[in-house]
Amino acid sequence: MKTIAYYISDYGYGHASRSIALIRELLKRDEDVQIIICHSFALSFLQDSLKEYNSSIIYHKVKTDVGYVLKQHSLEVDTAALEKKCREYLDYLPFVAKEEAVFLEAHHVQLIVSDITPLAFEIGEILGVPSIGVSNFTWYTAYQGLVSEGVLSQLYDSYRKMTMFYALAGSSEPSWGEVHKFGFFSRTADSAEVKRIQTTLNPLGNKKLVFMPIGMKIDIGDLSDWDFWNQEGCVFIVSSNMDVSHPNVVKIPFDYTESQNYAAASDVMISKAGWGTVSEAVTNTKPLIVINRNVQEDQNTIEYLQENGLCKVVEWEEFHLLDIESVIRQYNKGYIQNEVSHIVECILHLITV
């Protein structure tokens, strides 16, 4: 049995979603692999998504990181609150790392994968076990200009302990260990489920399906009075947490775990520049409208998308004025390879050599 500890960021569902894509492929490729998933925020989402692999997975609940702290009804970061939470997290990090090391040692872990909590790399150093960071960013670069130099310095010290960094599309990071570059990847859509969604939401085939996964940790207030929803040629599909009530708006069921099927079913997607959502758009060749946000992670992703002609960028204050039909007409679809198999091959190579 080859055992991998897989640490996943506690910020939102994006890190969990893309980790699911890799974990599914890992367990499909090698039946002799066991994975210990270390996470807390979206643990039930992970369990529901991976239930067919339960015999090969151990779920271990642990708080892995802070993520962003946002202002109320906003996409902007609350820097004072973020600084406070980061300092609290870094104070307890050494103690948690030691506890985790004892737990993993008992399970004879051979490799640690992290997306992209610094905790994993502290544990890897304690155990002398190789560690891989898989991400388009680290919290060290994401927090530039948002937190104090003291916090950044501590994060840098943790991230520099990783053995390898699998830099995903849009990454602009220091050389953490041995760097390998990859593009986009996402969970694979189910063609039958995609067809069901399209037939249910657009039975006559005369409307455009607009998928708007703004983010399950985002609270942007009541949007019901926007004229944007009145575009009769569209059906708007939104996250279950979005506060909007309109005849042209459909919410994804709260317990629906496979959002990539809605991405594949849609005609256009509107989102902040979260890497997981962006990946689902581009690997399914969907026109993508990205809402601009002044955080470094988003800016790096947006720059990559614009350089490759993969999105239209709008400001939060203006996106609800968009004419969806005109955006779709302007868009030139291009094929982007899903890199999930390539990444998994590289991970498996490390525990079979």
Buried (B, 14 or more C-beta within 10 A) or exposed (E): EBBBBBBBBBBBBBBBBBBBBBBBBBBEEBEEBBBBBBBEBBBEBBBBBBEEBEEBBBBBEBBBBBBBBBEEEBBEBBBEBBBBBBBEBBEEBEEBBEEBBEBBEEBEBBBBBBBBBBBBBBBBBBBEBBBBBBBBBBBBBBBEEBBEEEBBEBBBBBBBBBBBBBBBBBBBBEEBBEBBEBBBBBBBBBEEBBEEBBEEBBEEEEBBBBBBBBBBBBBBEEBEEBEBBEBEEBBBBBBEBBEBEBEBBBBBEEEEBBBBBBBBBBBBBBBBBBBBBBBBBBBBBBBBBBBBBEBBBBBBBBBBBEEBEBBBBBEBEEBEEBEBBEBBEEBEEEEBEBBBBBBBEBBBEBBEE
